[in-house]
């Protein structure tokens, strides 16, 4: 019975503190102007005046570079746990990782030949 009373007091105290914080935040909030300033709906560009439309088209090369980064980042995420446990995994894991790296190397060579990594 004593534990239930402690739990009820704890929950009541938590509700009072949380509710008090919400009420206090509501009372002390910063009130905005009645009419919004004209810059409210402008695009923010690091304090600079916006130049042109915010919706521009990016060259697909940027997306290819981003995808290649994700691909090799995932490769690193697979390599680290494998490298840490190489003693316990044995020779089969070494061969499998060699195949995995060979396939990734083929993809990298393909991207180089297609010019996906060449910055222009």
Backbone as CSV, one residue per row, in Angstrom:
resi,resn,N_x,N_y,N_z,CA_x,CA_y,CA_z,C_x,C_y,C_z
1,UNK,0.830,-1.193,0.000,0.000,0.000,0.000,0.875,1.259,0.000
2,UNK,1.969,1.195,0.717,2.864,2.340,0.824,3.493,2.674,-0.528
3,UNK,3.791,1.640,-1.346,4.377,1.856,-2.660,3.383,2.561,-3.586
4,UNK,2.112,2.194,-3.504,1.094,2.821,-4.353,0.934,4.299,-4.008
5,UNK,1.032,4.603,-2.729,0.937,5.993,-2.310,2.122,6.806,-2.827
6,UNK,3.308,6.229,-2.750,4.504,6.904,-3.285,4.386,7.114,-4.789
7,UNK,3.898,6.090,-5.493,3.726,6.191,-6.942,2.702,7.264,-7.285
8,UNK,1.586,7.314,-6.561,0.550,8.311,-6.818,1.078,9.718,-6.543
9,UNK,1.834,9.885,-5.476,2.417,11.197,-5.176,3.429,11.608,-6.253
10,UNK,4.231,10.660,-6.697,5.214,10.944,-7.743,4.525,11.375,-9.035
11,UNK,3.480,10.637,-9.441,2.757,10.982,-10.666,2.059,12.328,-10.526
12,UNK,1.466,12.600,-9.352,0.803,13.885,-9.145,1.809,15.019,-9.200
13,UNK,2.967,14.816,-8.600,4.005,15.841,-8.627,4.497,16.065,-10.057
14,UNK,4.642,15.001,-10.832,5.086,15.120,-12.222,4.065,15.902,-13.040
15,UNK,2.779,15.630,-12.839,1.733,16.339,-13.574,1.709,17.813,-13.174
16,UNK,1.861,18.095,-11.877,1.851,19.486,-11.411,3.052,20.246,-11.977
17,UNK,4.220,19.648,-11.960,5.416,20.331,-12.470,5.296,20.558,-13.979
18,UNK,4.875,19.526,-14.715,4.743,19.674,-16.168,3.668,20.705,-16.501
19,UNK,2.540,20.633,-15.837,1.475,21.610,-16.085,1.905,23.012,-15.693
20,UNK,2.605,23.141,-14.581,3.102,24.449,-14.162,4.066,25.037,-15.171
21,UNK,4.928,24.215,-15.735,5.863,24.706,-16.752,5.118,25.175,-17.996
22,UNK,4.091,24.430,-18.405,3.319,24.837,-19.575,2.593,26.156,-19.325
23,UNK,1.982,26.299,-18.144,1.271,27.534,-17.818,2.253,28.699,-17.730
24,UNK,3.379,28.488,-17.082,4.383,29.536,-16.957,4.942,29.939,-18.327
25,UNK,5.164,28.977,-19.204,5.654,29.284,-20.548,4.610,30.086,-21.315
26,UNK,3.348,29.764,-21.114,2.276,30.492,-21.790,2.198,31.933,-21.293
27,UNK,2.386,32.130,-20.000,2.317,33.470,-19.431,3.524,34.321,-19.804
28,UNK,4.689,33.716,-19.910,5.924,34.468,-20.162,6.361,34.465,-21.625
29,UNK,5.521,34.002,-22.508,5.919,33.876,-23.913,6.177,35.240,-24.541
30,UNK,6.946,35.219,-25.599,7.202,36.429,-26.364,6.066,36.585,-27.357
31,UNK,5.414,37.720,-27.307,4.278,37.959,-28.196,4.774,38.638,-29.463
32,UNK,4.265,38.174,-30.597,4.682,38.751,-31.870,3.834,39.972,-32.201
33,UNK,4.229,40.641,-33.262,3.512,41.838,-33.700,2.133,41.459,-34.214
34,UNK,1.250,42.438,-34.223,-0.094,42.213,-34.772,-0.022,41.956,-36.268
35,UNK,0.798,42.741,-36.966,0.965,42.541,-38.406,2.363,41.982,-38.645
36,UNK,2.462,40.896,-39.380,3.789,40.311,-39.615,4.645,41.227,-40.487
37,UNK,5.960,41.217,-40.273,6.841,42.059,-41.097,6.856,41.555,-42.542
38,UNK,7.197,42.418,-43.496,7.169,41.996,-44.905,8.212,40.929,-45.236
39,UNK,9.233,40.792,-44.406,10.271,39.795,-44.683,9.911,38.406,-44.161
40,UNK,8.744,38.263,-43.581,8.383,36.994,-42.951,8.310,35.836,-43.945
41,UNK,7.847,36.085,-45.135,7.680,35.005,-46.110,8.786,34.976,-47.155
42,UNK,9.872,35.722,-46.908,10.991,35.687,-47.842,11.886,34.489,-47.542
43,UNK,12.578,34.022,-48.560,13.516,32.931,-48.389,14.745,33.437,-47.644
44,UNK,15.188,32.680,-46.665,16.353,33.075,-45.877,17.596,32.438,-46.466
45,UNK,18.569,33.243,-46.823,19.818,32.738,-47.384,20.991,33.304,-46.602
46,UNK,21.158,32.881,-45.369,22.295,33.250,-44.530,22.469,34.758,-44.403
47,UNK,21.390,35.476,-44.267,21.473,36.913,-44.080,21.600,37.696,-45.367
48,UNK,21.715,37.033,-46.480,21.840,37.707,-47.775,20.458,37.876,-48.397
49,UNK,20.364,38.862,-49.271,19.126,39.034,-50.023,18.982,37.861,-50.989
50,UNK,17.792,37.283,-51.089,17.614,36.155,-52.008,17.833,36.599,-53.455
51,UNK,18.497,35.753,-54.197,18.788,36.039,-55.598,18.070,35.013,-56.446
52,UNK,16.972,35.368,-57.035,16.227,34.449,-57.873,15.276,33.585,-57.067
53,UNK,14.751,32.574,-57.726,13.771,31.688,-57.117,14.467,30.670,-56.208
54,UNK,13.772,30.261,-55.166,14.352,29.285,-54.238,14.363,27.884,-54.841
55,UNK,13.477,27.615,-55.782,13.397,26.286,-56.398,14.185,26.299,-57.695
56,UNK,15.405,25.764,-57.618,16.231,25.672,-58.817,16.534,24.205,-59.082
57,UNK,16.903,23.914,-60.299,17.243,22.536,-60.662,18.732,22.323,-60.481
58,UNK,19.072,21.219,-59.812,20.468,20.850,-59.654,20.828,19.855,-60.741
59,UNK,22.059,19.894,-61.151,22.534,18.943,-62.157,22.520,17.542,-61.548
60,UNK,22.137,16.525,-62.309,22.098,15.153,-61.769,23.441,14.662,-61.250
61,UNK,24.531,15.280,-61.682,25.855,14.865,-61.219,25.965,14.980,-59.693
62,UNK,25.322,15.979,-59.104,25.364,16.136,-57.652,24.718,14.948,-56.967
63,UNK,23.613,14.471,-57.535,22.934,13.323,-56.951,23.757,12.049,-57.118
64,UNK,24.454,11.918,-58.241,25.304,10.747,-58.465,26.447,10.741,-57.459
65,UNK,27.045,11.900,-57.234,28.127,11.983,-56.251,27.595,11.636,-54.864
66,UNK,26.401,12.112,-54.531,25.809,11.796,-53.229,25.530,10.302,-53.103
67,UNK,25.023,9.680,-54.157,24.768,8.236,-54.119,26.059,7.445,-53.995
68,UNK,27.097,7.885,-54.684,28.385,7.196,-54.555,28.935,7.347,-53.144
69,UNK,28.754,8.515,-52.551,29.194,8.696,-51.176,28.449,7.746,-50.243
70,UNK,27.144,7.645,-50.406,26.359,6.743,-49.556,26.804,5.305,-49.769
71,UNK,27.052,4.929,-51.008,27.494,3.565,-51.311,28.791,3.242,-50.578
72,UNK,29.781,4.106,-50.669,31.058,3.816,-50.039,31.019,4.043,-48.535
73,UNK,30.089,4.852,-48.065,29.890,5.005,-46.632,29.305,3.726,-46.041
74,UNK,28.366,3.128,-46.750,27.797,1.850,-46.304,28.857,0.764,-46.356
75,UNK,29.720,0.832,-47.348,30.820,-0.133,-47.415,31.688,-0.037,-46.163
76,UNK,31.989,1.175,-45.747,32.796,1.356,-44.539,32.057,0.833,-43.315
77,UNK,30.742,1.005,-43.296,29.955,0.501,-42.167,29.968,-1.024,-42.121
78,UNK,30.075,-1.669,-43.268,30.185,-3.133,-43.291,31.602,-3.593,-42.977
79,UNK,32.583,-2.818,-43.367,33.972,-3.228,-43.178,34.424,-3.168,-41.719
80,UNK,33.971,-2.186,-40.972,34.453,-2.019,-39.605,34.110,-3.206,-38.703
81,UNK,32.856,-3.642,-38.617,32.584,-4.799,-37.750,33.288,-6.064,-38.249
82,UNK,33.397,-6.193,-39.554,34.082,-7.364,-40.107,35.553,-7.338,-39.699
83,UNK,36.182,-6.172,-39.788,37.601,-6.071,-39.450,37.845,-6.309,-37.967
84,UNK,36.903,-5.905,-37.127,37.069,-6.109,-35.694,36.922,-7.573,-35.292
85,UNK,36.177,-8.349,-36.069,35.931,-9.760,-35.738,36.605,-10.714,-36.699
86,UNK,37.617,-10.284,-37.396,38.235,-11.143,-38.413,38.868,-12.400,-37.800
87,UNK,39.331,-12.332,-36.536,39.945,-13.516,-35.906,38.915,-14.640,-35.752
88,UNK,37.686,-14.274,-35.399,36.651,-15.279,-35.126,35.939,-15.758,-36.385
89,UNK,36.047,-15.026,-37.483,35.246,-15.346,-38.664,35.874,-16.424,-39.545
90,UNK,37.163,-16.464,-39.659,37.821,-17.501,-40.439,38.089,-17.098,-41.872
91,UNK,38.554,-18.085,-42.631,38.992,-17.845,-44.010,37.824,-17.598,-44.947
92,UNK,36.676,-18.220,-44.682,35.517,-18.033,-45.567,35.072,-16.568,-45.556
93,UNK,35.084,-15.933,-44.372,34.706,-14.524,-44.271,35.694,-13.645,-45.015
94,UNK,36.979,-14.041,-45.011,37.983,-13.274,-45.741,37.721,-13.334,-47.242
95,UNK,37.370,-14.503,-47.746,37.060,-14.658,-49.168,35.794,-13.881,-49.519
96,UNK,34.768,-13.970,-48.669,33.515,-13.255,-48.933,33.725,-11.744,-48.951
97,UNK,34.550,-11.242,-48.036,34.817,-9.807,-48.021,35.636,-9.416,-49.241
98,UNK,36.520,-10.281,-49.683,37.257,-10.009,-50.915,36.325,-9.895,-52.108
99,UNK,35.339,-10.778,-52.180,34.347,-10.713,-53.268,33.547,-9.418,-53.160
100,UNK,33.135,-9.079,-51.943,32.375,-7.848,-51.721,33.168,-6.629,-52.166
101,UNK,34.438,-6.562,-51.776,35.278,-5.433,-52.160,35.544,-5.410,-53.665
102,UNK,35.660,-6.575,-54.270,35.868,-6.649,-55.720,34.659,-6.098,-56.460
103,UNK,33.447,-6.445,-56.003,32.233,-5.928,-56.640,32.150,-4.415,-56.474
104,UNK,32.498,-3.904,-55.290,32.505,-2.459,-55.087,33.569,-1.779,-55.944
105,UNK,34.704,-2.428,-56.090,35.755,-1.884,-56.942,35.294,-1.822,-58.395
106,UNK,34.558,-2.840,-58.843,34.004,-2.808,-60.201,33.051,-1.629,-60.369
107,UNK,32.215,-1.382,-59.364,31.301,-0.240,-59.422,32.050,1.079,-59.456
108,UNK,33.135,1.167,-58.705,33.936,2.387,-58.684,34.611,2.621,-60.035
109,UNK,35.145,1.549,-60.630,35.775,1.662,-61.951,34.733,2.060,-62.991
110,UNK,33.526,1.497,-62.896,32.445,1.853,-63.814,32.099,3.338,-63.686
111,UNK,32.012,3.830,-62.437,31.698,5.248,-62.216,32.817,6.139,-62.755
112,UNK,34.063,5.704,-62.605,35.181,6.484,-63.151,35.120,6.546,-64.672
113,UNK,34.828,5.409,-65.307,34.781,5.374,-66.768,33.616,6.189,-67.319
114,UNK,32.502,6.211,-66.608,31.347,6.999,-67.043,31.535,8.486,-66.770
115,UNK,32.534,8.834,-65.978,32.796,10.234,-65.667,31.909,10.778,-64.565
116,UNK,31.337,9.902,-63.746,30.432,10.346,-62.696,31.172,11.058,-61.578
117,UNK,32.436,10.745,-61.390,33.193,11.325,-60.283,33.986,12.556,-60.748
118,UNK,34.162,12.712,-62.029,34.935,13.822,-62.560,34.173,15.122,-62.312
119,UNK,34.813,16.053,-61.619,34.175,17.330,-61.298,34.445,18.321,-62.424
120,UNK,33.393,18.921,-62.933,33.554,19.838,-64.094,33.140,21.228,-63.719
